[in-house]
Every structure is written in structure tokens, then in C-alpha cells.
């Protein structure tokens, strides 16, 4: 695995990602726009991370259970309304 910022292979081991407290509500989440009026807003908890030892960039990622849930629902997820341009150009107007 390489750092997406500088290409270094000097990444830390996987660590637990916390946001200043141990309360579950304070975890980092990847959230999407609500797919329907009465449906819940899809969110996936990012509990793990690696850090680039050369640049300090942080790479959060999902636990396996959340990754599988994201994969199973990905086709029905909606982007947030104020999303910037897609780096791959897939959502160009």
C-alpha cells in the first residue's frame, strides 16, 4: 500500500481512529444524502486508519462489516447536494 498523497510506502500499522472521546457518537462517519423521504440517511463508520510516516496524511477506512454494507448499498446511494466536481469526471454536467 502506498500513500495517496506522496507515494511513500512508509505507512503506519492500522490504528483505531477516535475524535477526542471514546463515545460512539463521536466517531468519523461517511454519510450520504437520504435516498427517500422516510428512509434513514446512510452512514458508515470509519473506525480505522493508517498514517503516512513521511507526510502525515491520514487514511481512514471502514471496518469489514461496514465495508460490506457500503458495497451492498452502493448502487442506491446519492451524493450530497453540494458535492464538488467528481475527480473522475463521472458526474460532469
N, C-alpha and C positions, 0 to 999 in steps of 0.2 A: 504494500500500500504506500502511496506517495501523497505528500501534501498537495492539495489542490491549488495552493497559493504560490509556492516556490518550487515544488517538485522534489523536495527533500524526502529521503526515505527514513529520516530520523524522527519517527513518531513515538509518542509515549505509549505505554500499555493502555488498555481500556480502563477507564475510571468511571466512577459514579458522578453524574452531573447534578449538582444541587445549586439552588439560587439563594443562599444565605440562611435558609432554615430547613429543618427536616420535615416540615409539614407537607403532606402530599399535594395540597392545593398550590404550593409554591414551585411546582415542577415546570420545566420548559415543555411546551406543547406545540405541535404543528396543527394549526386549525384551518378549516376550510369553510367556505360560505355554506349556509344552510341549504340543503337540496330541495326543500319544500316548506310550506308554511308551518306545518305542525311537526316536522321532523327535527331531531336534535342536530346541533352543529357538530359535524365530525371533527374529532380531535384525537391526536395520537401523542402519547407521552414520550419525550426524548430523555431517557434516564442515563444514558451512557455517552461517553465522549473520548476522543483522543486529542492530543495537542501536538503541534509541530514543535519539535525541540529547537529548531533553528529560527523560526519566525514568530512562534507563539500563537499561531492561528488555532482556533478551537473547532473541532468537527463533531457536533452532536449527532447521535443516531438513536434509532428506536430499538427497544428490546424485541426479541424474536416474535413474541405474541402480537405486539403492536404492528410490527412489520408485516406479518401475515394478514392482519385485519386491514391494513392500508392496501395491500396488494389485492385483497378480495373486493374492496370497495372502490378502487382507483377509477374505474370507468365512470362511476356516478358522481365523482367529486367535482365541485365547482370552484373556480378560482375566486379569490376575494375581489370585490368590485374595483378597488383602487390599485390593483396589481400593476406594476410597471411592465415594460416590454419583456417578452419571453426571450431569454438569451439564445434559444434555438430557432426563434422566428416562427414557431408553430402557431402563435396567436396574433400574428401581424394583421392589421386592418387593411 
